[in-house]
Amino acid sequence: MPITPEQRDEIDRLRAVTATTRRATVPALEDILYQPLEVLDHGFVRVIDYMGDDAAVVQAARVSYGKGTKKVSEDSGLIKYLMRHRHSTPFEMCEIKFHVKLPIFVARQWIRHRTANVNEYSARYSILDREFYVPAPEQLGAQAVVNRQGRGDVLEGEEAANVMRLLREDSERAYGHYEEMLNHREDGSVIDPTRQGLARELARMNLSLNYYTQWYWKVDLHNLLHFLSLRADAHAQYEIRVYADAMLDVVKRWVPAVFESFTEYRMGGAHLSRTGLDVVKRLLAGEPVTQEASGLSKREWRELMDQLGRSES
């Protein structure tokens, strides 16, 4: 289960308290504060705290640019200008703190984004839960032929059933051995009073990467958007993309004007190289352009044609 009874009690206690503040608050985000947004089979994303809103981005920009900016544009227009021209500092004025429960292999991808503050659950001090990720059948993809780090066609029939069986059996066996080495059960009770048991920091090494870990992850809005631009992309691995999708919904609640500009200029936009832009200009002028004559590599050409919605054989 994503949330333990103890965590649910804590969430209920936190949500029962309302504080009076002079700081900016966002009602749509307050509605889901502390609540788990369930992801995968046992995971979740929770908003624990936040600072700032759309107005904080605008306020920071106007301090930076001077009084004249107030006459240039309304708030949403200024935010779009900042996003369009990659003025990142005003977005750094907002921060958010998440509590995330995720498979270890997803965490190892996630931690590559080094522009956040992270505090992870420690298996040196605590016993990990008997919770491991098993993909849904439709996510059991074979190795992709073109993309060496992605998945291709979905496995079917006996092969798929065998993979599911192996994942479950291996995970259950590993946890059983983990408990045996610790000489403690999941609830902390002793298995055999005559044995000492192996140290937790050593016993944990036997667990597989599909076991769940948890962490608090605090990040400013600029770096959160960078994370989402990569991990909510269609090319990202499914298991991290679903977390990014949940966090995109949080951003939409928290800073709707920023979300609108982000989806317009980052998620829905495209970046062109100098040569790629030259190809677009030539195409607009009616010139027939081939990959060989474009100055682009085959991969760059294919990506450009995909961006332009042109099917190429």
N, C-alpha and C positions, 0 to 999 in steps of 0.2 A: 504494500500500500504506500502511496506517495507520502502521506502525512501520518505520523504516529499519534496515538491518543494524547501523549504529553505535548506534542507540538500543537495539536488542535486546541487543547486547553489554554496554551500560551497565546495562540492567535485570538481566541475568544476573549481572553483577559485584555489583550492589547486593544482590540476593536471596541471593547466596552467603555474605554476611556476616551474622552474628547478634551483636547487641550485648547486653551485660548492663546492666540499668538498674533503678533503684528507682522509676521513673515507672510510672504505670498504662499497661498495654498491653491491646489487645483482640485475642485470637487470630483471630477471624473476619475482622477487618480486616487483620491481619498476613498472612493467607493471600493477599490480593490486593494487598498493598503493592507499588507500582511497576508492577504489571501493567496493560496497557492493556485497558480495557473498550471494545470497538469500537462506534462509533456512525456511522450513515450509511455512505457508501461509502469514505471515507478517514479519518474522524475517530475520536477516542478520548477517554476520560477516564481519568486515572491518579491514584491517591492517592500523593502524594509524602511527606507527613508529617502528623502529627496530634498533638493534645494533649488529654488528658482523656477521660472516658467518662461513662456514666450516673452513676456515683458522684460524679464531679466536680460535676455539676449539683446533686445532693443536698447535697454538702458545702458548696457556696457558699450554698445556700438556708438551711441550718442555721446557718451563721455569721451570716447576715443576720437570721434570725428569732429566734435565741437557743436555749438548751438545751432549752426546753420542746417544741420541734418534734420531738425524738427520740421523744417519747411519743405523738405525734399519728398517725403513719402510717408504714408501711413505705415503702421507696424508691420503688417504682412508683406508689404512691398519692400521694406527695408530688409526683412529676413530673407526674402527671395534674392535680393541684391547680394547680401552677404554669402548666401549659399552658392549663387551663380559665379561669383568672383573668388570663391574659396577663401574668404576672410574668416579664419577659424577661431580666432581668439574670443569673440563674443560668445560663441557656443560653449567655450570652456568655463564660462561663469555658472553654468548649471551642472549639478551633480546628482547622481542617483546611486542607491545601494540596493543590490539584489541578494537574495538568498536563493541559491541554485542547487538542486539535486540532480546529478548527471552521471552517466557511465564514465569510468575512468578513461577510456580511450577518447571520449568526447572532451573530457577535461584536458587531456594532453594536447589536443588541437587548440582548444580555447586559450590555454596558457601562453600560446605563441603571441597573443596580443598583450604586450608587456606594458601598456600604458594604463594600467588600472591597479588598484590595491586589492590584494587577495589574501584571505585567511581560510585555509582548508581544514576540514575535519581530519584529525590526526589518528591514524590507526596505530601509532606508537602508544597512545594513551587510552584508546577506546577500542572496543570490539566492533567490527563492521557488521552491519545488518546482513541477513541472508536475502539479499535482493540483487538480482542480476538482470541485465537487459537481454531479451530474446527478440529479434526482429519479427514483425508481422510477416506472414508469408509473402505478401506482395513486395516486401523490401529485400527479399533474398535474391539479389542480382548476381549474375556471373561477372567475371572480370571483363571490363570493357576492352574492346580491341583498339580503339583510337585513343581513348583517355586512359593512360596507364595507372592513374590513381583513382579511378572511378569504377562504377558498376554498369553492367550492360543488361542483357535480357534476363527476365525473371526466371529462376529455376522452377521446375514443375515436377509433379509426380513423385516417384520414389526418391529421386535425388533431393528434392526439397524436404520431404519427410525425414530423410536420413540426416540432413543438416540440422533440422530442428531438434531431432532426438539427440544428436551429439552435443549440441550447444547446452541443452538442459542437463544431460547426464554429466558432462564434464564440469559444469558449474556446480551442480549439487555435490559431486564427488570432491571437488576442490574445497568447498565450504566444510564438508564433513571432516576432511583432513585438517583444515584450518582449526576447527574446534578441537580435534584430537590433539594437535600439537600444543594448542593453548592450554588444554585441559580445562577449558571453560566452554559452556554453552553460550548461545546467542544472548540469553538473558543474564549472563554473568555467573550462573551457578557452576560449581565445581563438578567435573565429571568423575574424577578419581582422587580422593583425598590423599592417597599414598604417593602421588606424582606431583612434581613441581610445575611442569608445563613450560613450554618454550616462551621466550619473551615475545610480546606482541609485535615489536619492531621487526622480528625475524619471521614469525608465523605468517605475517601478511604477504610475504613475497610469493606464496603459493597460489594466491588468488589471481584470477584472470582479469583482463582489461574490461570485461563487460560488467563487473561489479560496480555498484553505485558509490560515489563519494558525494560530499556536499561542501560548499564554500559560500562565504560572503564575498561579493565582487562589487567594488565601488569604483565608479568611473565618471569622468566628465562627459557632457553631451557630445562634444566634438569627437572624442575617441570612441564613444558608443556608436555614433553614426558610421564611423570608419569600420568598426567591427561588423555592424549590420550590413554595410555595403558589400562586404565580402562573404559573410556567413548566411545572409538571407538571399544570396544570389542563387539562381537555378543550378549553377555548376557546383555549389557547395555540397558536401556530404549530407545526406538526408538527416542523419541523427543530430548534427549540430544545426542544420537549417531550421528544424522545428523549434528549437530553442530561440533562434533569432526571430522567427515569425511571431512567437509569443511576446518577445521583447519589442518588436515593431508595434504591436497592439498597445503596449505600455507607452511607447513614445507618442503614439497617436492620441492617447488620453492626456498625457502629461503636457506636451507642447504641440498642439494641433497645427499651428502655423509653421513651425519648423518641420513637422512631419510632412505637410503638404509640399514645402519647398524641397525637402529631401527626396521624396518620391518623384518629383518633377525633374530635378536636375541631376540626381545621383542614380537612383534606382531605375528611373525611366529614361535617363539621358544616355549619351554615348560620348566617349573621348576618342578623338581622332589624332593620329600622328600627322606631322607635316606632310608626309607623302600621301597618307590616306586622305587628307583634306584636299590635296591637289587632284587626286583621283575623282573625288566627288565633284569638284569644280569642272573637271573635264567631261564627266558624265552629264552634268547639268547643261553644258555647252553643246551637248549632242554628239560628242566624240565617242566612237566605239572604243572602249578600253579593255584590254585583256590582262590577265594576271602577268603574263610574260612581259608586257610593255608597261606595267604599272609601277615597277620599282618595289613592289611588295613581295614578301615571301608567300609561299602557298598558304601557309597558316594565317598570315596577316590578311591575305586576300579573302580567304574563306570567312574569317571573322568580320571583315568589313561588309561583305555581301550579306551576311546574316543580319548585321546591324541595319542595312538598307532594305532588308526584306526582299532581296533578289536571290532566287534559287539558281545555284550553279551546279552543273553536272561535273 
